[in-house]
Amino acid sequence: MYKYVVFALIVCFGVTTKAQINCPVLGNTRGLPTQAQCEEMKSRKVVVMLPELNENKIKQFEKKKEYDELAQYKKDFVIYKQAIKDGVKAHWNLHDFVSFKSTEEVMSLAKKGNKDYVVIIFGATYSEYVNGALKLRFSFGYSGGEREFDNKEAEVYYQKCLIIAPIEKVDVAESLINSVHMAISLPHAMIDNESIVYGIDFVNYVVKQKLADKTFGHHDISKNASKLSAYTLAVNQEDWSSEISTADAKDKYGLTIELMDSLAFNTLLNTGQPGIAYAVKMGPYLSVVLSDTREVVYLTGLGDKFMFKLTPTISEKELENLQKKIAGMKVEGEGEENE
């Protein structure tokens, strides 16, 4: 799993008087989308903007005669693109029909002022200095370095996200970061089943909740953590720290934790199982979803405790905080400004 500073769910990038804030969900209010945004997402047709190969990168491989690398780049791209198509078809349930278009087709519609669609994009954030100011932006392509990023411990700004945006905003690269309806940081840069299911489940759940109750907000997510008292918590073995035994974890968390290999974990995400919740690790953030109802019941970094220490795997402190939320206790630092 890539070890970025994230969510996505996506990335909320705000500025306080002391520091910048990284949080999983990006929106104009630094939290969940508004009811109006959710209504727009539901009422418009939906199109998935498919990534494309980077022709400049292909030329670089060819110029350096790195033909094996070029072959791997193209092979990974096919896997990446197919995962997006298959995953969205299987799990998106806010619309009866989802269409797929190339980046060029979506950009063409956007430049013409088309307002018929809301666009699903799998992109990444990156930062650059413009006139001395640090700007956070999205890139929409397939870089070819996704597998490499997944093996890194931490990247301060790069985060692969599931982005939902009105189509007329997609061509405005600099302002899109402030114009998206939702942006969810994903578990992996090399888009796979776990990333797809988690990201889409989050969007499906939040939009439906917001449409049913306009008062639903990010604080409601961690308030629902108490529901976990009746669930076993499933964790992908890759996200588990070898320094924590499951026995110690039960003491810290208070409930049974089941470690699964990647195949079993991804099967759970797809099919669900009564009484089993799953935890998804994204850099320093942790999210928990009830696998049978798809309800997101816990998320750090969003109206909860912001974490600054990079934790590539689930830590004892995270388990302790989760147990406190289940017990209805206040988590240290909750509701406070970042420093």
Protein Blocks (a to p, Z undefined) as FASTA:
>chain_A
ZZddedjebjcddddfkbccddfbdcfkopacdfklmmmmmmpccddddddddfklmmmm
mmnopaklmmmmmmmmmmmmmmmmmmmmmmmckbfbdcdddfklmmmmmmnopakbccdd
ddddddddeehiacddddfbdnhlmmmmmmpmbdfklccddddddfklmmmmklmmmmcf
bdcddfbfbdcfklmmmmmmmmmmmmmmmmmomkbcfklmmmmmmmmmmpccdddfklpc
fkbcfklmmmmnopacddddfklmmmmmmnopghiacdddehjbccdddfklopafbdeh
ihpacdfbdcfbacfklmmmmmmmmnopacehihiacZZ
